[in-house]
Amino acid sequence: MKFVTYNIQYGLGRDGRYDLDRTARVVEGADVIALQEVERFWKRSGMADQVAELTDRLPDHYWVFGPGLDVDASYRDESGHLVNRRRQHGTMLMSRTPIISSRSFPLPKYGALKQYSKHLALLEGVIKTPAGPIRLYSVHLNVLSKDTRAPQIEAILNVHARASGEGGAWSGGHPKPASGWTEGGEPPMPREVVLMGDMNITPDSSEYDSFIGPMSPRHGRLNRRDGFVDAWVAAGHAEDEGVTYQANAESTEPGQEDGRRLDYCFVTAGLADRVCGAHIDQVADASDHQPLWVDIDLDDASPPLSG
C-alpha cells in the first residue's frame, strides 16, 4: 500500500497560487493520504470549504477531518436566515479502504503573548488492510520551539500507549443488545500504527529521540519495542538524508539553503520490516513542503498483523 503525508499549506503553492486541483493531483495515486493545513472558510483561500473540494477531487477515498482551530464564521443571508459556518484549520486522513472509526485529540497549546500560536490536534483513523486493521494518525506539531512541541509529543505518545488497552470506538457489551448500541460489531483498536505528518522536528533533535529512541555512539539508534521506527530509515535511507522543507527555496546565494526533513512517517515495530520503499517528491510545487511517500507491504499473503 502506498502512503503519503503532505502539508498542503491550505492549497498555496510555491508560485503563490491557491490550486486544490494541483494539490489533489500530487496525492491521488496513494492508498492512504495524511494531509495537514487543510482549512474551511478563510478569506485568504477564497472562503473555500477545502474538505469538500478535496473529497470531491478524490472521490475514491474515504475521509475524516480533524480541525484543531475552530471559530465562528457564520453570517445571515439577504433574507436574514442564519447560515451557520465554522472557520477551521486542521488535518485530514483519506483511505481507499474504509475508515472504521476515528477520534480527534486536542494537543497542548502554548499561550504565547505575541507569537502566533494556534490549537492543533492529532487525528486518528482505523482502517482495514488485507493484512488486518491498522491505526493511522495525521498530525501537525507547533512550529515555535522544541519546548512548545515537547508536551504535544508527550500527549501523542500517551494516546498511542493507551489506545489498544482502551479498545475501539466502543467495547464490551450492552445489557440490551437489541437497543442498537452494538450495531456492526465491536470496532478494532489495533496495536500497529502509521503516524504521519509535519512534525517540525529534525532527526538530530531530542524530539526525534522521543519518538524513535535515543542514539548510542557505540550501538546506534536504540529503537524501543513498543515505540516507533522512522519509515524513511527502515526503507534504507540515512537519518540525515532527505529534504521536505526548503526555507529558502528561491535563494541562489551559496550557503543560504535551509533544507530540512520536517515531515515523517513513523511506524510501530510490527510494521518496520514491511516498509519496502520511501521517497520524497521533489517536483511537487503545490505547497511549501514536499510530500513524503512510503510503501508498506500489507498484502494478504503476508503474515497477519497482531492485535
N, C-alpha and C positions, 0 to 999 in steps of 0.2 A: 504494500500500500504506500502511496505517495503522500507525505505530509509536507505542508508548507506553513511557515509563520511569516507574517508581513505586517509591519507598522505602516499603514497606508496614508498617514498624515492627512486624514479626512479628505482624501482624493486629490490633494495638492501635489503636483509633480515637480520635478526639478526645473521645468520650464515656467513655473508659476501659474500653470493652468489647472483648474479643477476638472477632472475627467474620470468618472467612475467606470466608463466603458473600458478605458485603458487599464484601470485597476483590476477589473474582472478578468480581462484577457491574461494578465500576469499570472493569476492563480487558478484559472479554470481547469487546468489539467490535473489538479490534485484531488485525491480521495478525501483528505481531511485538511481543512483550512482553519488556521487561527489568525484572526485579524485584530489589530489594535488601532486606536484612534479612529473609531467609527462614530459618526455623530448624526444627530437629528435636529433639524430646525435651528441652525445657526445662520446668521446673516452672511458670514464670510463664505459659506459654501452654498449660498443661494437658497437658504431655507429648505434644503432638500431633506427628505427622510432617507438617509443613506442606507438604513437597514432594508427598507422596502426596495430601494433601487438595486442594491447588490443582490438581494434574493431574487429579484426579477431577472437579473442578468445571469444568475447561476441557478436555474430552475431545477436542476437535478440533485441539488444538495439540500438536505435537512439543515435547520439552523436554529441557534439560540443567540440571544443578545443580552449582554450584562452591562448596563450603564453604571459607571462609578459616580459621575456627576449627573445630577438630575434636578433641574429647576423649572419653574413655570414659564411657559411660552404661549399661554392661552390668549385668545382675543375674541371680540364679538364681531360678527359679520354685519353686513349692511342692514339686515333685518333685526339686529340686536341679539341674535342667537349666540350663545356661548359656545365657542369651539375650544374644547379642552386639548391642550397640546403641551408636550414636555420637551424642553431643550436638554438633550442628553449627549453624553460623550462616554464611550466605553469600548468593550471588546466583544468579538463575535467568535463563535465556533460554527463551522459548516462541515457536513459529512455526507458522503454518498450513501452511507448506511444509516439506519435510524438512530437518532439520539434518544436513548431510552429514558433518561432523566437528566435534570440539570439543576444546579444550585449556583448562587452567586454570593460571594463573601466580601463584604467591605473590608478594605485594608486600612491599617492605621494611617491617619493623615497628619502631617506636620503642620501646625498652625503658624506658618511664617507671617511675620508682621508686614514685610514689604515685598518679598519674592512671591511669584505666582505659585500656588500650591493647591491642587485640586484633589478631590476624592477619587480614588482608584479602587478597582475591585478585581477579585480572582473569579473567573468564570469556569465552571465545571460542566462537563458533559460526559455521560457514559454511553459508549457506542458499541454496537455489535461489530465483530470482525469474524472471518472464517475460523480463526483460532480461538475465539472466545471474546467476551466483553473486556474492554479496557476503559480506563478513565482518561479523559482529556482535560487540559487546562489551557486557557489563554489568559495572559496577564501582561500588564504594563506597570513597571515599577517607577517610583519617583525619580526625577532627574536631578534634584538639588544636590544631594550628597550621600555618601555611604551611611551617614548617621540617620538620614531620613528613610533610607531603604532598609536598614537593619531590622526595625520592628515589622516591616512588611514581609521580609524574608522569614522571620520567626513565625509570623502568622501563617504563611504558606506551608511551612514545614509542619506546623501543628495541625492544619487541615489535613495534610497528607497522612500524618501519623494516626489521626483519629478515624479516618474515613471508613476503612474496611471493618473496623470494630463497631462503628455506629450502624452499619448496614445501609441498604438502599433508601430510596425516597420514602418508602415505608417498609417496616419489618415486623416480624412476629405474626400474630393472628388477630382475629376480631371475634368477640362473643356472638356477633350476629353476622355471619358470612353473607347472608342474603341482602344485607344493607348496601352492598356495593363498594365498601371501602377496600376490599381485597381484589377488585376487578383487575384482570390481566396478570395476576401472579406477582409475587414479591420481586421488585426490581433488584438487579445485582449492584453491588458496590465492590468492584474488583480491586485486587492489590496492585496490578500493573498499571503504570501511569506514563503518559506522554505530556510533559509540561513545556509549553511553547510561549514565546513572547519576547517583547522588548524589555530586557532586564535592566538596561542602563548600567551594566557592570562589565568589567574586563576580566579575562582569565587569570590575570596576575593579582587579583584583588582578594581581600578577606571574604567578601560577599560570595565570590565564586567558590571559595573553600567551604562556606556554609552549606552550599548546595551539594557540592561534589565530593568534599572531604579534603583534608589538609595535604600539602605537598611535603614529602620527606626528601631531604637532599640525597639520602642513600637509597631509599626504596621507591621513590617516585610518588605518584598520586595515590593516596590511600582512600579509595572508594569504600563506602560503607555498604554492608549487605542490605540494609534497609533504607539506603539513601538513593541518590541519583547518579547517573553516568551521563557525561556530555556526549550526545549522539554524534556530534561533529568529530570528536576524538575516536569514538567507537567505530566510525567509518574509515579511520586511518589517517586523519589529519592531525597536525600538531596543535596544541592548545593555543599557541601564539600565532597561528596561521589564520588567515581569512579576515575580510573586512565587510561589515554590513552597514556601516555608517561612516560617511566621509564628511567631516565637519566643514572642511574647506575644499569641497569637490571642484570649485571653479578656480582655485588658486593655481597659478602656473609657476610661482616662485619656489625654487628648491628649498626644502626643509619646512614648507608651510603645510604639507599634507598632515591630516589628522585622522587617519583611517583606524577604525576600531571595530572589534567584534562585540556588538552590544545585544544582538538578537540570538536566541538559543533554542535548542530543543533538548531537553533533559529527559531521560528515560530511567525507569527503575531497572534494577539488576536483571530481572527476568526477561527484559526486552533488549538488553545491551547486545547480546550475541545475535539478535535478529536484525540489527541495523546493518544494512548491506550497501549503503551509499549515502553521501551527503554532498551538496554543492550550494554555493551562493550565486544567485543570478545577478551578475554584474551589469547586465544590459538593461534591466528594467529601470524605467525612469518615471514611474507613476508616483513616487514618494521620495522623501529624503533618506529613506532606508532601503536596503536591498533585501529581497526575500530569501529566506533560508529553506532549502528543500532537503528532506530526509526520506530515504526509502527504508521501510521496515517490513521484514518478511512475516506476514500474518496469514499465510496460505493455510488452508485446512489440512494440507499434508504435513505441516509442522506439528511437533508435539503440542498438545493443548496447553493453554496458559493456566497457571494455578490461580486459585481464588475465584 
